[in-house]
C-alpha cells in the first residue's frame, strides 16, 4: 500500500493545480477564435450546454450527489444560484465577445481590476473596513479607470463589466456556500434549458454552425464544456491545499497571459495612455500585495505569540501540579480551588 501523501507533496500538488487552472484561464483567448464563424451568443450557449454535460460526468465519477436534495429544499439558496448563473453568463458573454472582437488586452484589464472591485464590493455591501494601504490601492485603481477612459475615449466597459460581474458572482457564491464543482453544476443546470432552447431555435432556422462546418468544428464547440470544467476542477484541488495568500498571487497569471497574448499574438494597439492606465493598475495591485503580505506576517506573529503564551500557561500549570505534594499539609479547603483551576 502506498504511504499517505506528506504535507509537502500536498502543497506541491496544490501549487501545480493552481498554476494549471490560472494558465488555462489565461490561454482561453487562443481557443475562442478557433470557433469562428460561430457568433459569441451561440458559443455562449454551447458553453452552457456542454459545461453541464462535463460536470455531470465528473459528479458521476466522484459520486457527489448528496448535496442536491438539500439545495432543492431551500428556495432562497436556489434563487441565489439562479442569480449566480445570470452573473456568470454575463461574464462569459462579455469575455467571449471581447476576445473575438479584438479586445483581449481590455479583457485582461478586467481581471487585473477584479481584486480592486472585490474590495469595493466588500466595503459597499459587506461594510468591511479597509486599512490605509487598501484605501490607497482603491484610489490608484480609480485613477487608472479615469486614465484609461481618456485613452479609449470612453469607459473601458468590457474590463469593468468583467470585473463587476465576477466580483458580484464571487459574493453570491459566498452566500450560496457550495463547493466549486457543485456550484458550477447548479448554475449550468439553470443555464441549460434556455441555452438548449436557443440552440434548437438556431437549428430550426438553419443558422446553427454546429454541424454546418464539419465534425471538427462540432468537437471544438463540445470542447467548450471541457475547458470550462477542467480549470475549475484544478482550482478546487488547489483551494484546499494552499493558503489564500498563495492563490491570490497565482491568480495574476491569468491576466498576465491574456495581456501578453493581446500584445504579442493578436497585435492589439497599446498607446502611451493605455500603458499609463495599466501602470496605475499594476501599482494598485502591488500595494494590495504588499499590504496582504504585511497583514499575513502580523497574523502569523500574533499566532506564534498566542501559542507561546498558551505553552507558558501549560508549563506553569504543570509546575504547580508537581509542587502539590510539598503542600500536602495544607488545609483541604485551600487546595480545592487550585485543583479546580488545573482541571480547567
WODALIN-V193264 format. One record per residue. RES is the residue in one letter. PSI is psi in whole degrees, 0 to 359 (NA if undefined). OMEGA is omega in radians with two decimals (999 if undefined). Layout:
res psi omega
RES PSI OMEGA
RES PSI OMEGA
//
This chain:
res psi omega
X 139 -3.12
X 144 3.11
X 154 3.12
X 149 -3.11
X 141 3.10
X 159 3.10
X 324 3.14
X 318 3.11
X 323 3.10
X 316 3.14
X 318 3.14
X 317 3.12
X 319 3.12
X 319 -3.14
X 318 3.11
X 318 -3.14
X 322 3.11
X 315 3.11
X 319 3.13
X 315 -3.11
X 309 -3.06
X 333 3.06
X 316 3.10
X 314 3.10
X 322 -3.13
X 333 -3.12
X 2 3.10
X 321 -3.12
X 340 3.09
X 340 -3.04
X 314 -3.00
X 321 3.11
X 338 3.10
X 343 -3.06
X 1 3.06
X 142 0.25
X 16 3.13
X 134 3.14
X 167 -3.06
X 321 -3.09
X 319 3.11
X 321 3.07
X 316 3.13
X 315 3.14
X 317 3.10
X 320 3.13
X 319 3.12
X 313 -3.08
X 310 -3.05
X 337 3.04
X 318 3.10
X 318 3.13
X 317 -3.13
X 318 -3.12
X 321 3.11
X 323 3.09
X 315 3.14
X 317 3.11
X 322 3.12
X 319 -3.14
X 319 -3.10
X 353 3.13
X 46 -3.13
X 77 -3.13
X 350 -2.94
X 340 -3.10
X 343 -3.01
X 310 -3.12
X 319 3.13
X 320 3.13
X 319 -3.12
X 337 3.14
X 5 -3.10
X 90 -3.08
X 324 -3.12
X 318 3.10
X 324 3.09
X 320 3.09
X 321 3.10
X 323 3.07
X 316 3.13
X 319 3.10
X 318 3.09
X 321 3.12
X 320 3.12
X 316 -3.11
X 314 -3.11
X 331 3.05
X 317 3.10
X 318 3.12
X 312 3.12
X 315 -3.10
X 315 3.14
X 320 -3.09
X 315 3.14
X 316 3.12
X 317 -3.10
X 314 -3.10
X 315 -3.08
X 356 3.12
X 13 3.08
X 32 3.13
X 42 -3.10
X 318 -3.13
X 319 3.10
X 326 3.07
X 319 3.11
X 324 3.11
X 324 3.12
X 321 -3.13
X 337 2.94
X 322 3.12
X 334 -2.92
X 313 3.13
X 323 3.14
X 318 3.12
X 323 3.11
X 321 3.09
X 317 3.12
X 319 3.09
X 320 3.11
X 321 3.14
X 313 -3.03
X 322 -3.03
X 313 -3.06
X 0 3.13
X 37 3.11
X 152 3.12
X 135 -3.09
X 150 3.00
X 160 -3.10
X 320 -3.13
X 324 3.10
X 319 3.07
X 318 3.12
X 318 3.12
X 318 3.13
X 320 3.11
X 317 3.10
X 321 3.09
X 320 3.08
X 319 3.08
X 324 3.10
X 320 3.11
X 317 -3.14
X 313 -3.13
X 317 -3.14
X 322 3.11
X 320 3.09
X 318 -3.12
X 319 -3.13
X 344 -3.05
X 5 3.11
X 168 3.08
X 142 3.06
X 74 -2.93
X 330 3.10
X 311 3.14
X 315 -3.12
X 321 3.11
X 315 3.13
X 314 -3.10
X 316 -3.10
X 314 -3.11
X 322 -3.13
X 324 3.09
X 317 3.09
X 321 3.09
X 318 3.11
X 321 3.10
X 317 3.12
X 318 3.13
X 323 3.11
X 321 3.14
X 322 -3.11
X 324 3.09
X 52 3.00
X 155 3.03
X 163 -3.07
X 313 -3.11
X 316 3.14
X 319 3.13
X 317 3.13
X 321 3.11
X 315 -3.13
X 317 -3.10
X 318 3.14
X 335 3.03
X 322 3.07
X 321 -3.10
X 336 -2.88
X 306 -3.03
X 312 3.07
X 319 -3.13
X 316 3.13
X 319 3.11
X 319 3.12
X 318 -3.14
X 321 3.10
X 322 3.11
X 316 3.11
X 318 3.13
X 318 -3.14
X 330 3.13
X 356 -3.09
X 22 -3.09
X 3 -3.13
X 141 3.10
X 4 -3.00
X 314 -3.13
X 355 -3.02
X 339 -3.05
X 22 3.02
X 163 -3.10
X 329 3.12
X 317 3.13
X 321 3.11
X 320 3.12
X 323 3.10
X 320 3.09
X 319 3.07
X 328 -3.14
X 344 3.10
X 330 3.09
X 319 -3.12
X 313 -3.08
X 344 3.03
X 318 -3.07
X 322 -3.01
X 309 3.14
X 329 3.10
X 319 3.11
X 316 3.10
X 319 3.13
X 321 3.11
X 321 3.09
X 317 -3.10
X 323 -3.01
X 329 -3.12
X 358 -3.09
X 347 -3.06
X 148 2.99
X 153 3.13
X 329 -3.14
X 322 3.12
X 315 3.12
X 322 3.12
X 327 3.09
X 318 -3.08
X 332 -3.06
X 338 -3.13
X 350 3.05
X 320 -3.07
X 302 -3.14
X 332 3.10
X 313 3.10
X 316 -3.11
X 319 3.13
X 314 -3.14
X 318 3.11
X 316 3.12
X 323 -3.09
X 314 -2.97
X 318 -3.05
X 314 -3.07
X 355 3.02
X 46 3.10
X 150 -3.08
X 142 3.07
X 78 3.09
X 172 -3.01
X 320 -3.09
X 330 3.08
X 321 3.04
X 321 3.13
X 318 3.11
X 315 3.11
X 321 3.13
X 320 3.09
X 319 3.10
X 315 -3.13
X 325 3.06
X 317 3.11
X 318 3.13
X 324 3.08
X 319 3.08
X 315 3.13
X 316 -3.12
X 315 3.11
X 316 -3.14
X 319 3.13
X 320 3.11
X 319 3.12
X 318 3.12
X 322 3.13
X 320 3.09
X 318 3.12
X 320 3.14
X 320 3.11
X 320 3.11
X 318 3.11
X 321 3.12
X 318 3.10
X 317 3.12
X 317 3.12
X 320 3.12
X 318 3.13
X 319 3.12
X 319 3.13
X 319 3.11
X 323 3.10
X 319 3.10
X 316 -3.14
X 320 3.11
X 319 3.12
X 320 3.13
X 321 3.12
X 319 3.11
X 321 3.12
X 321 3.11
X 324 3.13
X 326 -3.13
X 352 -3.03
X 318 -3.14
X 328 3.13
X 339 -3.14
X 22 -3.06
X 340 -3.12
X 355 3.14
X 159 -3.13
X 140 -3.13
X 321 -3.11
X 329 3.12
X 334 -3.10
X 336 -3.02
X 315 3.13
X 322 3.14
X 319 3.10
X 318 3.12
X 323 3.14
X 321 3.09
X 321 -3.12
X 327 3.12
X NA 999
//
